[in-house]
Amino acid sequence: MATWTDIPDEVLEPGKPIRSVDALALRDNAIAIAEGAPNAPRIAGQQGPAVHTGGIANGAVTNVKIATMNASKLTGTINGARMPVGAGGVGTYAMVIPVQPATFSTIYSWNQTVAGSNLRTSNADSAGGGGVLSGTWRILSYRIARYAQGEGGDDVGGMAVRIS
């Protein structure tokens, strides 16, 4: 904690350079006021070395509000973002490819939403050997595609993000 120092008026001379000892005291005095040091002037509503509810406008923060804060209030959405909870959770990304079609080719495009049951996890080489996904996913690639046997074309995997 900084120490409050009384600086006599006579050592602060107009038009003269300030002494370093007085400059250090002025610097430390601002800190001492904020910390509520002994003999330092008090900030309105401050009692001792800590700021209390009376020093906060309209009592916006109270001990009851702080005591009821718990981990559940620190998870979930923050400005529309979500913290992923594990692989495949909402907010996570995955390399995906459409589930192998029975008869017709399957193509999904950029920004399209797709049920996870229609997607499998994939490798970068578009090998779709992974499991079927759950939830709803948004395609983040120009195009992902699986072609039915005999229709030709190269299977194309890509990136998706789980949105629900």
C-alpha positions, 0 to 999 in steps of 0.5 A: 500500500502506498503511503500518504505524504503531506506536501507543504505549500512552500516547497511547491514554488510557482515557476520553479522546477519541482523537486524529485522527492515532491514529484514522487510524493505526488505520484504516490499520493494518488495511489494512497487515495485510491487504496484508502491509506491512513491520513489520505483524503477519502473517496466519497463512499469509501470506508477504509482501504476497500471500496464498499457498496456506498462508493458504487453508483446506486449500489449496483454491486452488492455482496448478495449479487457477488455471493450468487455469482457461480460458475454457471453464470460464467459459461454459455453464450457471450456476445453470441459466442459459445465455449465448445464443450468437447469434440462435436459440441456446439461451436466446434468445427469438423472436417465433414463429408455427406453420408454416402448416398444410396441413389442420388448424389449429395451436394451441400454449399457454403453457408447451408445448414445441414442435419448432422445425420446427413454428415460424417466426419472426414479426413483432409483427403475426403475419406469419410470413414468417421461417424455420423454427426448429431445436431445442426451444422453450417457448411463453411466450404464452397462445396462438399459432395458425395456422388452415388455410384456410377454418377462419377465425380470426386467426393469432396469434403470440407469444413463445418461448424456445429450451430445447434 
